Amino acid sequence: MIWKRSIYTVVTPLPPTVSRETAVAMLHSHAEMIELNPLVIHHTQCKPPSSAPPDEFHAIWYELTDRITYLPGIKGQVSYKACFHDLPRGLQTHVYAPAGLEIKEKWSIGGNEAGEEREVIELGLSNLGVPREGLYLREDIDMSCNIFLTSFVKKTLNKAHGILVDRLVVKADLADDKKVRESYRRASVLTGTSGVSGLGVISPRASLMNDRSHSSMSDRHLRSPSSMSDVHNRSHSSMSDSRPSFTDSTTTAATLRDDQPEGQQLQSIAELEASEKLFDAKGFQLERQLPPPPPIEMP
């Protein structure tokens, strides 16, 4: 039997929206690579055959079934095994098909992304359509087949892989587009453009009660002619000694104020209301105990 070995390379430029990370991840997804092939109708992972070479024995093996059109109107199915081996920038496959057909392929992502240094192009690849800028998918094929079947196998393989590559490029473009949208969405949440603050949403009622408490304290200080600091200290000490327990309160202010250290929680609304009433009562008693201010004589 006469055998023929065919070695050739196919280059497909990638859209500028596809990143190298996404393209390599697509090649490392074996199931997606297999399902994108229009010839494959069934696949399952299997154990390596006993005849596998030592370097391929520890690779990932699959059993695949293709639907082949031998002649117009004559179709059939063929099952075979293939090994898959991931590379840092691509994928290697080795197909063991019936009739002694063997196909070794190497899929790799070459070129440069935006902002990267230009990659040195190998001699002879410029005639295959390698872009001067941007990324590209390179497919190196090494096929050994019966000389009478070489033309048919090569034609079938190129047609199927052309569809596979087109589907792969579109899928990678969609995956990268989805990743960009998610990154923009996360950035909008972190920057607060979606209405969510990094420190949380401050309760309007808690802010209003804080303002009322500060305003009432300042009014009493203005009305009292005695030592304002003394009255302020005595009122706060009496409040801390006689403060009741509000363990039954369930409404809490779950946010932070700007003047508080991060992580410290505000009092509950019930505590704020009770503190305000208690402060009003204590302030009124202090005002009654203090002597009236002496009259101011005009010169």
Contacts in CASP RR format, 6 or more apart in sequence:
PFRMAT RR
TARGET T0000
AUTHOR 0000-0000-0000
METHOD contacts of the structure
MODEL  1
MIWKRSIYTVVTPLPPTVSRETAVAMLHSHAEMIELNPLVIHHTQCKPPS
SAPPDEFHAIWYELTDRITYLPGIKGQVSYKACFHDLPRGLQTHVYAPAG
LEIKEKWSIGGNEAGEEREVIELGLSNLGVPREGLYLREDIDMSCNIFLT
SFVKKTLNKAHGILVDRLVVKADLADDKKVRESYRRASVLTGTSGVSGLG
VISPRASLMNDRSHSSMSDRHLRSPSSMSDVHNRSHSSMSDSRPSFTDST
TTAATLRDDQPEGQQLQSIAELEASEKLFDAKGFQLERQLPPPPPIEMP
1 146 0 8 1.000
2 146 0 8 1.000
2 147 0 8 1.000
2 148 0 8 1.000
3 144 0 8 1.000
3 145 0 8 1.000
3 146 0 8 1.000
3 147 0 8 1.000
4 144 0 8 1.000
4 145 0 8 1.000
4 146 0 8 1.000
4 147 0 8 1.000
4 150 0 8 1.000
5 142 0 8 1.000
5 143 0 8 1.000
5 144 0 8 1.000
6 141 0 8 1.000
6 142 0 8 1.000
6 143 0 8 1.000
6 144 0 8 1.000
6 145 0 8 1.000
6 150 0 8 1.000
6 154 0 8 1.000
7 140 0 8 1.000
7 141 0 8 1.000
7 142 0 8 1.000
7 143 0 8 1.000
8 141 0 8 1.000
9 125 0 8 1.000
9 128 0 8 1.000
9 138 0 8 1.000
9 139 0 8 1.000
9 140 0 8 1.000
9 141 0 8 1.000
10 128 0 8 1.000
10 138 0 8 1.000
10 139 0 8 1.000
10 141 0 8 1.000
10 158 0 8 1.000
10 161 0 8 1.000
10 165 0 8 1.000
11 125 0 8 1.000
11 128 0 8 1.000
11 129 0 8 1.000
11 130 0 8 1.000
11 136 0 8 1.000
11 137 0 8 1.000
11 138 0 8 1.000
11 139 0 8 1.000
12 136 0 8 1.000
12 137 0 8 1.000
12 139 0 8 1.000
12 165 0 8 1.000
12 169 0 8 1.000
13 129 0 8 1.000
13 131 0 8 1.000
13 134 0 8 1.000
13 135 0 8 1.000
13 136 0 8 1.000
13 137 0 8 1.000
14 23 0 8 1.000
14 109 0 8 1.000
14 134 0 8 1.000
14 135 0 8 1.000
14 136 0 8 1.000
14 137 0 8 1.000
14 169 0 8 1.000
14 172 0 8 1.000
15 169 0 8 1.000
15 173 0 8 1.000
16 114 0 8 1.000
16 134 0 8 1.000
17 173 0 8 1.000
17 176 0 8 1.000
17 177 0 8 1.000
18 135 0 8 1.000
18 169 0 8 1.000
18 172 0 8 1.000
18 173 0 8 1.000
18 176 0 8 1.000
19 113 0 8 1.000
19 135 0 8 1.000
19 176 0 8 1.000
20 89 0 8 1.000
20 109 0 8 1.000
20 110 0 8 1.000
20 113 0 8 1.000
20 135 0 8 1.000
22 172 0 8 1.000
22 175 0 8 1.000
22 176 0 8 1.000
22 179 0 8 1.000
23 109 0 8 1.000
23 135 0 8 1.000
23 137 0 8 1.000
23 172 0 8 1.000
24 88 0 8 1.000
24 89 0 8 1.000
24 90 0 8 1.000
24 109 0 8 1.000
25 175 0 8 1.000
26 32 0 8 1.000
26 33 0 8 1.000
26 168 0 8 1.000
26 171 0 8 1.000
26 172 0 8 1.000
26 175 0 8 1.000
27 33 0 8 1.000
27 86 0 8 1.000
27 90 0 8 1.000
27 91 0 8 1.000
27 107 0 8 1.000
27 109 0 8 1.000
28 86 0 8 1.000
28 90 0 8 1.000
28 91 0 8 1.000
30 60 0 8 1.000
30 62 0 8 1.000
30 84 0 8 1.000
30 91 0 8 1.000
31 43 0 8 1.000
32 171 0 8 1.000
33 84 0 8 1.000
33 91 0 8 1.000
33 164 0 8 1.000
33 168 0 8 1.000
34 40 0 8 1.000
34 43 0 8 1.000
34 62 0 8 1.000
34 64 0 8 1.000
35 43 0 8 1.000
36 163 0 8 1.000
36 164 0 8 1.000
36 167 0 8 1.000
36 168 0 8 1.000
36 171 0 8 1.000
37 160 0 8 1.000
37 161 0 8 1.000
37 163 0 8 1.000
37 164 0 8 1.000
38 160 0 8 1.000
38 163 0 8 1.000
38 164 0 8 1.000
39 66 0 8 1.000
39 67 0 8 1.000
39 68 0 8 1.000
39 156 0 8 1.000
39 160 0 8 1.000
40 64 0 8 1.000
40 65 0 8 1.000
40 66 0 8 1.000
41 65 0 8 1.000
41 66 0 8 1.000
41 67 0 8 1.000
41 77 0 8 1.000
42 64 0 8 1.000
42 65 0 8 1.000
43 62 0 8 1.000
43 63 0 8 1.000
43 64 0 8 1.000
43 65 0 8 1.000
44 62 0 8 1.000
44 63 0 8 1.000
45 60 0 8 1.000
45 61 0 8 1.000
45 62 0 8 1.000
45 63 0 8 1.000
46 61 0 8 1.000
46 62 0 8 1.000
46 63 0 8 1.000
46 81 0 8 1.000
47 61 0 8 1.000
48 56 0 8 1.000
48 57 0 8 1.000
48 58 0 8 1.000
48 59 0 8 1.000
48 61 0 8 1.000
48 83 0 8 1.000
49 61 0 8 1.000
49 81 0 8 1.000
49 96 0 8 1.000
52 61 0 8 1.000
52 83 0 8 1.000
56 83 0 8 1.000
56 85 0 8 1.000
56 94 0 8 1.000
59 83 0 8 1.000
59 84 0 8 1.000
59 85 0 8 1.000
60 83 0 8 1.000
60 84 0 8 1.000
60 85 0 8 1.000
61 81 0 8 1.000
61 82 0 8 1.000
61 83 0 8 1.000
61 84 0 8 1.000
62 81 0 8 1.000
62 82 0 8 1.000
62 83 0 8 1.000
62 84 0 8 1.000
63 79 0 8 1.000
63 80 0 8 1.000
63 81 0 8 1.000
64 79 0 8 1.000
64 80 0 8 1.000
64 81 0 8 1.000
64 82 0 8 1.000
65 77 0 8 1.000
65 78 0 8 1.000
65 79 0 8 1.000
66 77 0 8 1.000
66 78 0 8 1.000
66 79 0 8 1.000
66 80 0 8 1.000
67 75 0 8 1.000
67 76 0 8 1.000
67 77 0 8 1.000
68 75 0 8 1.000
68 76 0 8 1.000
68 77 0 8 1.000
68 78 0 8 1.000
68 156 0 8 1.000
69 75 0 8 1.000
69 76 0 8 1.000
69 156 0 8 1.000
70 76 0 8 1.000
70 152 0 8 1.000
78 97 0 8 1.000
78 98 0 8 1.000
80 95 0 8 1.000
80 96 0 8 1.000
80 97 0 8 1.000
80 98 0 8 1.000
81 95 0 8 1.000
81 96 0 8 1.000
82 93 0 8 1.000
82 94 0 8 1.000
82 95 0 8 1.000
82 96 0 8 1.000
83 93 0 8 1.000
83 94 0 8 1.000
84 91 0 8 1.000
84 92 0 8 1.000
84 93 0 8 1.000
85 91 0 8 1.000
85 92 0 8 1.000
85 93 0 8 1.000
86 92 0 8 1.000
87 106 0 8 1.000
87 108 0 8 1.000
89 108 0 8 1.000
89 109 0 8 1.000
89 110 0 8 1.000
90 106 0 8 1.000
90 107 0 8 1.000
90 108 0 8 1.000
90 109 0 8 1.000
91 106 0 8 1.000
91 107 0 8 1.000
91 108 0 8 1.000
92 104 0 8 1.000
92 105 0 8 1.000
92 106 0 8 1.000
92 107 0 8 1.000
93 103 0 8 1.000
93 104 0 8 1.000
93 105 0 8 1.000
93 107 0 8 1.000
94 102 0 8 1.000
94 103 0 8 1.000
94 104 0 8 1.000
94 105 0 8 1.000
95 101 0 8 1.000
95 102 0 8 1.000
95 103 0 8 1.000
95 104 0 8 1.000
95 105 0 8 1.000
96 102 0 8 1.000
97 103 0 8 1.000
99 145 0 8 1.000
99 146 0 8 1.000
99 149 0 8 1.000
100 144 0 8 1.000
100 145 0 8 1.000
100 146 0 8 1.000
101 143 0 8 1.000
101 144 0 8 1.000
101 145 0 8 1.000
101 146 0 8 1.000
101 149 0 8 1.000
101 153 0 8 1.000
102 143 0 8 1.000
102 144 0 8 1.000
102 145 0 8 1.000
103 141 0 8 1.000
103 142 0 8 1.000
103 143 0 8 1.000
103 157 0 8 1.000
104 141 0 8 1.000
104 142 0 8 1.000
104 143 0 8 1.000
105 139 0 8 1.000
105 140 0 8 1.000
105 141 0 8 1.000
105 142 0 8 1.000
106 138 0 8 1.000
106 139 0 8 1.000
106 140 0 8 1.000
107 137 0 8 1.000
107 138 0 8 1.000
107 139 0 8 1.000
108 137 0 8 1.000
108 138 0 8 1.000
108 140 0 8 1.000
109 135 0 8 1.000
109 136 0 8 1.000
109 137 0 8 1.000
109 138 0 8 1.000
110 119 0 8 1.000
110 135 0 8 1.000
110 136 0 8 1.000
110 137 0 8 1.000
110 138 0 8 1.000
111 118 0 8 1.000
111 119 0 8 1.000
111 130 0 8 1.000
111 131 0 8 1.000
111 134 0 8 1.000
111 135 0 8 1.000
111 136 0 8 1.000
112 118 0 8 1.000
112 119 0 8 1.000
112 133 0 8 1.000
112 134 0 8 1.000
112 135 0 8 1.000
113 134 0 8 1.000
113 135 0 8 1.000
114 134 0 8 1.000
118 132 0 8 1.000
118 133 0 8 1.000
121 130 0 8 1.000
121 132 0 8 1.000
130 136 0 8 1.000
137 165 0 8 1.000
137 168 0 8 1.000
137 169 0 8 1.000
139 161 0 8 1.000
139 165 0 8 1.000
141 157 0 8 1.000
143 150 0 8 1.000
143 153 0 8 1.000
143 154 0 8 1.000
143 157 0 8 1.000
145 153 0 8 1.000
145 154 0 8 1.000
188 194 0 8 1.000
189 196 0 8 1.000
190 198 0 8 1.000
192 198 0 8 1.000
199 255 0 8 1.000
199 256 0 8 1.000
199 262 0 8 1.000
200 255 0 8 1.000
200 256 0 8 1.000
201 255 0 8 1.000
202 255 0 8 1.000
202 256 0 8 1.000
202 257 0 8 1.000
203 253 0 8 1.000
203 254 0 8 1.000
203 255 0 8 1.000
203 269 0 8 1.000
205 269 0 8 1.000
206 253 0 8 1.000
206 255 0 8 1.000
206 266 0 8 1.000
206 269 0 8 1.000
206 272 0 8 1.000
209 269 0 8 1.000
209 272 0 8 1.000
209 273 0 8 1.000
209 276 0 8 1.000
210 257 0 8 1.000
210 272 0 8 1.000
212 276 0 8 1.000
213 272 0 8 1.000
213 275 0 8 1.000
213 276 0 8 1.000
213 279 0 8 1.000
216 276 0 8 1.000
216 279 0 8 1.000
216 280 0 8 1.000
217 232 0 8 1.000
217 279 0 8 1.000
220 231 0 8 1.000
220 283 0 8 1.000
220 287 0 8 1.000
221 228 0 8 1.000
221 231 0 8 1.000
221 232 0 8 1.000
223 287 0 8 1.000
224 231 0 8 1.000
224 286 0 8 1.000
224 287 0 8 1.000
224 290 0 8 1.000
225 293 0 8 1.000
226 290 0 8 1.000
231 283 0 8 1.000
231 286 0 8 1.000
231 290 0 8 1.000
234 286 0 8 1.000
235 279 0 8 1.000
235 282 0 8 1.000
235 283 0 8 1.000
235 286 0 8 1.000
238 282 0 8 1.000
239 275 0 8 1.000
239 278 0 8 1.000
239 279 0 8 1.000
239 282 0 8 1.000
242 278 0 8 1.000
243 275 0 8 1.000
243 278 0 8 1.000
244 274 0 8 1.000
246 268 0 8 1.000
246 270 0 8 1.000
246 271 0 8 1.000
246 274 0 8 1.000
249 268 0 8 1.000
249 269 0 8 1.000
249 270 0 8 1.000
249 271 0 8 1.000
251 268 0 8 1.000
251 269 0 8 1.000
251 270 0 8 1.000
252 265 0 8 1.000
252 266 0 8 1.000
252 268 0 8 1.000
252 269 0 8 1.000
253 265 0 8 1.000
253 266 0 8 1.000
253 267 0 8 1.000
253 268 0 8 1.000
253 269 0 8 1.000
254 265 0 8 1.000
255 266 0 8 1.000
256 262 0 8 1.000
256 263 0 8 1.000
256 264 0 8 1.000
256 265 0 8 1.000
256 266 0 8 1.000
257 266 0 8 1.000
260 266 0 8 1.000
267 275 0 8 1.000
END
